[in-house]
Amino acid sequence: MTITPSRINIIAAFAFCVMVVPEFAAAASSPQDQKPKVEAENITEVARNFVHPPASARPWVYCCWCNGNVTKEGITADLEAMARVGIGGLLIFDAAVQEPAGRIIYNSPQWHEMIRFTLGEVTGLWQVTFPFQNGNVSLDKLASWSDSNRNDVKYFSGTATYQKTFRLPAEMAGPGRRLYLDLGNVKVNAQVTLNGRKLDLLWKAPYQLEITSAVKPGDNLLEIAVTNLWPNRLIGDAHLPPEKERNVAEGSMRSWPQWLLDGKPDPSGRQSFTSNEIWKKNDALLPSGLLGSVVLRASAEVAVP
């Protein structure tokens, strides 16, 4: 079989999680103590890079679109699989092989749309931080918090922050170019921060915003703080035994609990309180979080004569 590459393009570099490993503590009170501290820091850096390799150390792969047989669904599946095993990026090329010709003709408008789609598909691990103990979660695929097998995530109500780094190819930026971030589906609102610059608060569809002024060629740090609604926390707390002060049949309170009057936490572990119980433990949970797909879109300004 003869494979003839017709073009090679560097199209994408994946985003990676940045994991923080605590440094060795070394208190120095004299110059003699400085050397062990430096050596400990060097050892820590080596260990950190070994466990969590930097982007420059991750392998790249060839990706062959065989005679136009390519789909957006296949591209997304391939990129997600590559991200899961730590691939750092890919070189994509079109090749003449013995398979029947597909529907995507090389260098056609449809082929260029596939290239743009591949560039814009933000894949890889998301680091999500919830405001409770052991609240750091790594996701290789966006999903509703209510689908989690962790109860503290499943029944969470509040704000959790998604973080990832993505690499923007230089050819996507520059004069006459505009870049947009599309978050897909969000439940319920999202505050976007890019490279430390707080952008728009998105509270209704479409969850899209222009990022031209905040994005830069190379690595970009994206943070998305997503807030959901209250019912999931109330449903989770409904699994706990009812307060002795509550009329179970009606759901109303006969008197205020003493812990509430004292301004203390509920001793049963309940994290919410309502004077009337509206949500029951068997009620359906609401979809919550960043559901995606998250896509980066580019446009070019064209002068119309």
Wavefront OBJ file of the C-alpha trace (Angstrom):
o trace
v 0.000 0.000 0.000
v 1.370 3.379 -0.994
v 0.474 6.347 1.161
v 1.073 9.726 -0.424
v 0.674 12.635 1.998
v -0.761 15.596 0.155
v -0.320 18.045 2.998
v 0.898 18.098 6.574
v -0.587 20.573 9.031
v 0.196 21.212 12.649
v -3.335 21.750 13.813
v -3.691 21.406 17.553
v -1.967 21.135 20.866
v -3.956 19.666 23.721
v -4.700 21.289 27.038
v -3.278 19.751 30.175
v -4.029 19.910 33.871
v -1.525 21.636 36.114
v -1.198 19.667 39.336
v 0.445 21.254 42.328
v 2.837 19.092 44.328
v 3.803 20.546 47.723
v 7.418 21.619 47.957
v 9.712 20.091 50.549
v 9.796 22.384 53.575
v 13.315 23.453 54.511
v 13.904 26.097 57.133
v 17.326 27.723 56.741
v 19.046 29.708 59.429
v 22.580 29.569 58.074
v 24.348 29.390 54.691
v 25.119 25.717 55.301
v 21.402 25.001 55.262
v 20.869 26.469 51.788
v 22.333 23.598 49.769
v 19.951 20.886 51.043
v 17.021 23.219 50.380
v 18.076 23.799 46.773
v 18.630 20.079 46.244
v 15.216 19.306 47.715
v 13.578 21.844 45.403
v 15.343 20.332 42.392
v 14.233 16.836 43.385
v 10.675 18.069 43.812
v 10.717 19.682 40.372
v 11.968 16.466 38.763
v 9.320 14.434 40.574
v 6.587 16.861 39.567
v 7.576 16.818 35.905
v 7.847 13.028 35.931
v 4.335 12.525 37.327
v 2.799 15.417 35.381
v 4.929 15.923 32.249
v 4.927 19.429 30.760
v 3.367 19.921 27.345
v 6.814 20.013 25.712
v 7.533 16.458 26.904
v 4.337 14.835 25.676
v 4.444 12.834 22.419
v 2.749 13.894 19.218
v 1.080 11.539 16.735
v 0.220 11.448 13.053
v -3.475 11.620 12.198
v -4.463 10.422 8.733
v -7.746 11.399 7.133
v -7.949 8.467 4.733
v -9.242 9.645 1.387
v -11.847 11.977 2.845
v -13.400 9.414 5.221
v -13.757 11.710 8.237
v -16.627 12.971 10.408
v -16.900 15.519 13.222
v -18.032 12.776 15.581
v -14.950 10.726 14.711
v -12.656 13.737 15.188
v -14.086 14.427 18.660
v -13.781 10.763 19.685
v -10.154 10.618 18.483
v -9.166 13.833 20.261
v -10.773 12.756 23.524
v -8.995 9.381 23.369
v -5.655 11.082 22.683
v -6.166 13.474 25.596
v -6.937 10.620 27.983
v -3.622 8.873 27.272
v -1.522 12.053 27.385
v -0.883 12.802 23.712
v 0.569 16.303 23.349
v -0.652 17.138 19.853
v -1.018 15.808 16.337
v 0.080 16.287 12.754
v -2.814 15.821 10.387
v -2.463 14.912 6.737
v -4.646 13.747 3.883
v -3.567 10.533 2.199
v -4.421 8.637 -0.982
v -5.071 5.036 0.092
v -7.036 2.099 -1.196
v -10.230 2.925 0.715
v -13.164 4.250 -1.315
v -13.267 8.020 -1.519
v -15.165 9.688 1.314
v -17.437 12.707 1.146
v -14.798 15.224 2.331
v -12.719 16.218 -0.693
v -9.209 17.511 0.035
v -8.938 21.330 0.027
v -12.695 21.739 -0.471
v -14.770 24.098 1.696
v -15.986 21.048 3.639
v -12.366 19.945 4.231
v -11.437 23.398 5.566
v -14.516 23.309 7.824
v -13.228 20.010 9.268
v -9.848 21.653 9.922
v -11.546 24.572 11.676
v -13.682 22.164 13.708
v -10.598 20.212 14.795
v -8.800 23.394 15.793
v -11.784 24.638 17.730
v -12.645 21.462 19.594
v -11.395 22.082 23.126
v -10.497 18.638 24.452
v -8.444 17.119 27.226
v -8.855 17.034 30.972
v -10.789 19.680 32.848
v -9.782 20.400 36.425
v -12.916 21.247 38.429
v -12.744 22.730 41.929
v -15.724 22.451 44.280
v -15.733 24.451 47.543
v -15.551 21.494 49.917
v -12.929 19.083 51.235
v -11.400 16.893 48.499
v -13.258 19.036 46.005
v -10.712 18.799 43.169
v -12.091 16.643 40.352
v -10.514 15.796 36.972
v -12.889 15.244 34.052
v -12.002 13.880 30.624
v -15.578 14.492 29.474
v -18.047 17.191 30.477
v -21.140 15.877 32.258
v -23.819 17.001 34.691
v -22.829 17.089 38.361
v -26.078 15.220 39.052
v -24.698 12.206 37.133
v -21.652 11.893 39.410
v -21.111 8.802 41.567
v -19.916 11.118 44.366
v -22.768 12.343 46.545
v -20.949 15.568 47.435
v -20.853 16.408 43.716
v -24.229 14.905 42.776
v -26.148 16.962 45.356
v -23.982 20.069 45.171
v -25.567 23.498 44.805
v -23.352 26.543 44.444
v -20.378 27.538 42.306
v -17.632 25.244 40.986
v -14.741 26.428 38.809
v -13.547 24.623 35.668
v -9.952 25.220 34.605
v -7.834 24.124 31.676
v -5.075 25.392 29.406
v -5.503 25.385 25.634
v -3.007 26.294 22.955
v -4.000 28.725 20.204
v -2.129 28.325 16.898
v -0.555 31.605 15.772
v -2.357 31.499 12.425
v -5.738 31.775 14.212
v -4.820 35.159 15.744
v -3.719 38.463 14.264
v -5.208 41.449 12.413
v -8.597 40.859 10.867
v -9.270 37.801 13.025
v -11.955 37.475 15.674
v -12.212 34.603 18.118
v -15.284 33.406 19.992
v -15.755 30.918 22.830
v -18.899 28.780 22.696
v -19.632 26.920 25.947
v -22.463 24.884 24.464
v -24.927 24.043 27.244
v -24.564 25.490 30.760
v -26.691 24.849 33.847
v -27.203 27.553 34.955
v -24.792 30.487 34.537
v -21.083 30.888 33.828
v -18.479 33.549 34.637
v -15.614 33.280 32.133
v -12.052 34.328 32.969
v -9.281 34.072 30.357
v -5.611 34.629 31.213
v -6.639 36.312 34.473
v -9.027 38.732 32.761
v -12.647 38.461 33.866
v -14.998 38.488 30.877
v -18.773 38.274 30.563
v -21.220 36.545 32.893
v -23.333 34.268 30.695
v -26.783 33.522 32.118
v -28.854 32.447 29.104
v -28.413 30.712 25.755
v -26.483 31.093 23.576
v -23.560 30.788 26.008
v -21.084 32.505 23.690
v -18.738 35.467 23.952
v -15.960 37.143 21.986
v -12.472 36.582 23.438
v -10.352 38.324 20.792
v -8.933 40.911 23.199
v -8.074 38.373 25.917
v -6.710 35.386 23.985
v -3.114 35.123 22.731
v -1.086 32.784 20.516
v 0.307 29.887 22.525
v -0.966 28.711 25.904
v -4.087 30.301 27.395
v -5.549 29.683 30.854
v -9.334 29.344 30.764
v -11.442 29.430 33.937
v -15.220 29.026 33.972
v -17.093 29.471 37.262
v -20.470 27.735 36.914
v -23.360 28.201 39.357
v -26.420 25.954 39.455
v -29.766 26.123 41.295
v -30.662 25.221 44.882
v -32.943 22.130 44.481
v -30.166 19.510 44.196
v -28.785 20.414 47.642
v -32.306 20.302 49.120
v -32.939 16.896 47.536
v -29.646 15.586 48.898
v -30.404 16.851 52.409
v -33.861 15.254 52.227
v -32.123 11.859 52.476
v -31.182 12.705 56.078
v -33.616 12.035 58.947
v -36.122 14.909 59.278
v -35.649 17.473 62.025
v -37.615 16.632 65.176
v -39.129 20.109 65.007
v -40.680 19.462 61.570
v -44.189 18.233 60.787
v -43.220 15.369 58.509
v -46.622 15.056 56.823
v -46.914 18.762 56.001
v -43.232 19.612 55.731
v -43.627 22.735 57.897
v -41.777 23.569 61.115
v -43.431 23.423 64.569
v -40.557 25.448 66.033
v -37.112 26.677 65.074
v -34.281 24.178 65.642
v -31.949 25.171 68.476
v -28.846 24.846 66.265
v -30.381 27.433 63.910
v -31.141 29.835 66.761
v -27.577 29.392 68.027
v -26.111 30.085 64.569
v -24.382 26.687 64.457
v -24.202 23.931 61.814
v -26.912 21.302 61.729
v -25.559 18.391 63.830
v -27.085 15.906 61.389
v -24.871 17.222 58.565
v -27.671 18.977 56.688
v -26.259 21.846 54.605
v -29.509 23.646 53.837
v -32.620 24.696 55.687
v -36.112 25.754 54.632
v -39.116 26.519 56.772
v -41.237 24.434 54.386
v -39.958 21.262 52.754
v -40.579 21.679 49.036
v -38.216 19.138 47.499
v -38.351 15.443 48.443
v -35.539 12.882 48.384
v -37.043 11.024 45.432
v -37.444 14.120 43.254
v -35.422 14.219 40.042
v -32.151 16.122 40.221
v -31.644 19.103 37.924
v -28.851 19.020 35.300
v -25.989 21.147 36.600
v -22.569 22.420 35.546
v -20.757 22.947 32.269
v -22.245 20.444 29.828
v -20.548 21.643 26.610
v -19.384 21.003 24.043
v -16.855 23.820 24.442
v -15.678 25.086 21.069
v -13.352 27.877 19.958
v -14.533 29.560 16.765
v -12.595 31.869 14.475
v -13.747 34.388 11.871
v -11.962 36.687 9.456
v -12.898 40.209 8.442
v -13.387 40.515 4.681
v -13.699 43.790 2.803
v -16.774 43.860 0.568
v -16.246 46.051 -2.514
l 1 2 3 4 5 6 7 8 9 10 11 12 13 14 15 16 17 18 19 20 21 22 23 24 25 26 27 28 29 30 31 32 33 34 35 36 37 38 39 40 41 42 43 44 45 46 47 48 49 50 51 52 53 54 55 56 57 58 59 60 61 62 63 64 65 66 67 68 69 70 71 72 73 74 75 76 77 78 79 80 81 82 83 84 85 86 87 88 89 90 91 92 93 94 95 96 97 98 99 100 101 102 103 104 105 106 107 108 109 110 111 112 113 114 115 116 117 118 119 120 121 122 123 124 125 126 127 128 129 130 131 132 133 134 135 136 137 138 139 140 141 142 143 144 145 146 147 148 149 150 151 152 153 154 155 156 157 158 159 160 161 162 163 164 165 166 167 168 169 170 171 172 173 174 175 176 177 178 179 180 181 182 183 184 185 186 187 188 189 190 191 192 193 194 195 196 197 198 199 200 201 202 203 204 205 206 207 208 209 210 211 212 213 214 215 216 217 218 219 220 221 222 223 224 225 226 227 228 229 230 231 232 233 234 235 236 237 238 239 240 241 242 243 244 245 246 247 248 249 250 251 252 253 254 255 256 257 258 259 260 261 262 263 264 265 266 267 268 269 270 271 272 273 274 275 276 277 278 279 280 281 282 283 284 285 286 287 288 289 290 291 292 293 294 295 296 297 298 299 300 301 302 303 304 305
